[in-house]
Amino acid sequence: MGIWDTESRFYVTENDYTVPPTTKRYGAWSTKQRPLESMQNNTRLVFQPSYGMCTYAYAVTFEGARKILSSLSVAPTSKPVDLGYRDLCSGRWQIPFICIGVYPSIFSSHRPAGPADRDSDLNAKSSTWHAEFTQDIVYSTIQNAARWVLGETDVLAQWPDEVTKPRIGLDGIRIPSGKLKTLETIDWRETVVEDQSPA
């Protein structure tokens, strides 16, 4: 999605209980324009980004890997690799390259309990203590791993009081379906939205 687009195509999944509540989202929408649907609980968007890209997890085709290697190895830059990917996605290197992004993300960082200044060397330093959490993930794999080793067959949510399903069985996980839609985008910094999605 371009930075100034007022209408863009998204694959929209509604009633997705794996989407973190808006009050628990860590990842920020990085452009001025955004669809209202991105500010609703239980709604996930898949789209073609042109600005922000991160490297929590990604997959590339063989042809995509060739383009990455050829572009980033000769590009006159000392930028970190995620900024190099952003340049590819935005078309800066004039190479046809299709990027697909997800919001909220489906992979993210886990933070063990401890002082915040040990979480990352990119964030502001603070010795404030926090509990264990996984950013933007309702059903954290690492937080449930010990239970699975002991034979448990369900998954607990990080925020049981704020999600529609505090516990789900591994044998009953439903893959939500969605549809391709053209969504109007708004300048989200000038808009306050009350979430209308079902609880």
C-alpha positions as CSV (number, residue, x, y, z in Angstrom):
1,M,0.0,0.0,0.0
2,G,1.4,3.4,-1.0
3,I,1.9,6.0,1.7
4,W,-0.7,8.4,0.2
5,D,-3.2,5.8,-1.3
6,T,-6.8,6.6,-0.3
7,E,-8.1,3.2,-1.5
8,S,-6.3,-0.1,-1.6
9,R,-6.9,-3.8,-1.9
10,F,-6.7,-6.0,1.1
11,Y,-7.5,-9.7,2.0
12,V,-9.7,-9.2,5.0
13,T,-10.2,-11.9,7.7
14,E,-13.0,-11.0,10.2
15,N,-14.0,-12.8,13.4
16,D,-10.4,-14.1,13.7
17,Y,-9.8,-14.9,17.4
18,T,-6.0,-15.1,16.8
19,V,-5.9,-11.3,16.2
20,P,-4.6,-9.4,19.3
21,P,-7.0,-6.9,20.8
22,T,-6.3,-3.3,19.8
23,T,-5.3,-2.6,23.4
24,K,-2.5,-5.2,23.2
25,R,-1.0,-4.4,19.9
26,Y,2.7,-3.6,19.8
27,G,3.4,-3.3,16.1
28,A,2.5,0.1,14.7
29,W,0.9,0.9,11.3
30,S,3.7,2.8,9.6
31,T,1.9,5.0,7.1
32,K,-0.3,8.0,7.4
33,Q,-3.2,6.4,5.6
34,R,-4.8,3.2,7.0
35,P,-8.1,1.4,6.7
36,L,-10.6,1.6,9.6
37,E,-10.7,-2.2,9.6
38,S,-7.1,-2.2,10.9
39,M,-8.3,-0.6,14.1
40,Q,-10.9,-3.3,14.9
41,N,-10.6,-6.3,17.1
42,N,-10.7,-9.7,15.5
43,T,-9.8,-8.4,12.0
44,R,-6.6,-9.2,10.2
45,L,-5.4,-7.7,6.9
46,V,-3.1,-9.1,4.2
47,F,-1.8,-6.6,1.7
48,Q,1.0,-5.5,-0.5
49,P,3.1,-3.0,1.5
50,S,5.3,-0.4,0.0
51,Y,6.8,1.1,3.1
52,G,7.4,-0.9,6.3
53,M,9.0,-4.4,6.3
54,C,10.4,-6.3,9.2
55,T,12.3,-9.5,9.5
56,Y,10.6,-11.5,12.3
57,A,9.8,-14.1,9.8
58,Y,9.6,-14.2,6.0
59,A,9.4,-16.5,3.1
60,V,10.7,-16.0,-0.4
61,T,10.4,-17.9,-3.7
62,F,13.6,-19.0,-5.5
63,E,13.2,-16.1,-7.9
64,G,12.6,-13.7,-5.0
65,A,15.8,-14.9,-3.3
66,R,17.8,-14.3,-6.5
67,K,16.4,-10.8,-6.8
68,I,17.2,-10.1,-3.1
69,L,20.8,-11.3,-3.5
70,S,21.5,-9.5,-6.7
71,S,19.8,-6.2,-5.5
72,L,21.1,-5.9,-2.0
73,S,24.6,-7.2,-2.7
74,V,25.3,-4.4,-5.2
75,A,23.2,-1.6,-3.7
76,P,25.3,1.3,-2.5
77,T,24.1,1.2,1.0
78,S,25.1,0.3,4.5
79,K,21.5,0.0,5.7
80,P,20.3,-2.9,7.8
81,V,18.8,-5.7,5.8
82,D,15.1,-5.0,6.7
83,L,15.5,-1.5,5.2
84,G,17.0,-3.0,2.1
85,Y,13.9,-5.2,1.9
86,R,11.8,-2.1,2.2
87,D,13.6,-0.5,-0.7
88,L,12.9,-3.6,-2.8
89,C,9.2,-3.6,-1.9
90,S,8.8,0.1,-2.6
91,G,10.4,-0.3,-6.1
92,R,13.5,1.9,-5.3
93,W,15.8,-0.5,-7.2
94,Q,13.5,-0.6,-10.3
95,I,13.2,-4.4,-10.0
96,P,9.8,-6.1,-10.1
97,F,9.4,-7.5,-6.6
98,I,6.1,-8.3,-4.9
99,C,5.9,-8.1,-1.1
100,I,3.0,-9.4,1.0
101,G,2.5,-8.2,4.5
102,V,0.1,-9.0,7.4
103,Y,-1.4,-6.8,10.0
104,P,-1.4,-7.5,12.9
105,S,1.7,-9.7,12.4
106,I,1.6,-13.5,12.8
107,F,5.2,-13.7,14.0
108,S,6.8,-11.5,16.6
109,S,9.3,-11.2,19.5
110,H,9.0,-12.9,22.8
111,R,10.2,-11.0,25.9
112,P,11.0,-13.0,29.1
113,A,10.1,-11.5,32.5
114,G,12.7,-9.0,33.5
115,P,13.9,-5.4,33.1
116,A,12.8,-3.7,29.9
117,D,16.4,-2.5,29.1
118,R,17.3,-6.2,28.4
119,D,14.6,-6.6,25.7
120,S,16.3,-4.9,22.8
121,D,19.3,-2.7,22.0
122,L,17.0,-0.6,19.7
123,N,14.5,0.6,22.3
124,A,14.9,3.3,24.9
125,K,16.6,2.1,28.0
126,S,14.5,1.5,31.1
127,S,14.9,-0.7,34.1
128,T,11.2,-1.0,34.5
129,W,10.3,-4.7,35.3
130,H,7.7,-6.4,33.1
131,A,6.1,-9.8,33.1
132,E,6.7,-12.3,30.3
133,F,4.9,-11.5,27.0
134,T,5.0,-12.2,23.2
135,Q,4.3,-9.1,21.2
136,D,1.1,-9.2,19.1
137,I,0.5,-12.9,19.5
138,V,-2.6,-14.1,21.3
139,Y,-1.6,-17.8,21.6
140,S,2.1,-17.6,22.2
141,T,4.0,-20.8,21.3
142,I,6.8,-20.2,23.7
143,Q,4.4,-19.5,26.6
144,N,2.5,-22.8,26.0
145,A,5.5,-25.0,25.1
146,A,6.1,-26.3,28.7
147,R,2.4,-27.3,28.9
148,W,2.6,-29.2,25.6
149,V,5.8,-31.1,26.8
150,L,3.7,-32.2,29.8
151,G,1.0,-33.6,27.5
152,E,-1.5,-30.7,27.6
153,T,-3.5,-30.5,24.3
154,D,-4.8,-27.0,24.5
155,V,-3.4,-23.4,24.1
156,L,-3.9,-20.6,26.6
157,A,-4.2,-17.0,25.5
158,Q,-1.9,-14.4,26.9
159,W,-4.8,-12.0,27.8
160,P,-7.7,-14.4,28.8
161,D,-9.9,-11.5,29.9
162,E,-9.6,-9.6,26.7
163,V,-10.1,-12.2,24.0
164,T,-13.1,-14.2,22.7
165,K,-11.4,-17.6,23.3
166,P,-9.1,-17.7,26.4
167,R,-8.4,-21.4,25.7
168,I,-8.5,-23.4,22.5
169,G,-7.9,-27.1,21.8
170,L,-5.1,-28.0,19.4
171,D,-7.5,-30.5,17.7
172,G,-10.2,-27.8,17.3
173,I,-8.3,-24.9,15.8
174,R,-10.3,-23.3,13.0
175,I,-8.6,-21.5,10.1
176,P,-10.6,-18.3,9.6
177,S,-11.5,-17.5,6.0
178,G,-11.6,-14.0,4.5
179,K,-12.2,-12.2,1.2
180,L,-10.4,-9.7,-1.0
181,K,-11.9,-6.2,-0.6
182,T,-11.1,-2.7,-1.7
183,L,-11.0,-0.6,1.4
184,E,-11.0,3.2,1.9
185,T,-8.1,4.5,3.9
186,I,-8.1,7.5,6.3
187,D,-5.6,9.6,8.0
188,W,-5.7,7.7,11.3
189,R,-3.9,10.4,13.3
190,E,-7.0,12.6,12.9
191,T,-9.6,9.9,13.7
192,V,-10.7,8.3,16.8
193,V,-12.5,5.0,16.2
194,E,-14.7,3.0,18.5
195,D,-14.3,-0.7,17.9
196,Q,-17.6,-2.1,16.6
197,S,-16.4,-5.8,16.2
198,P,-18.3,-8.5,18.0
199,A,-17.0,-9.7,21.4
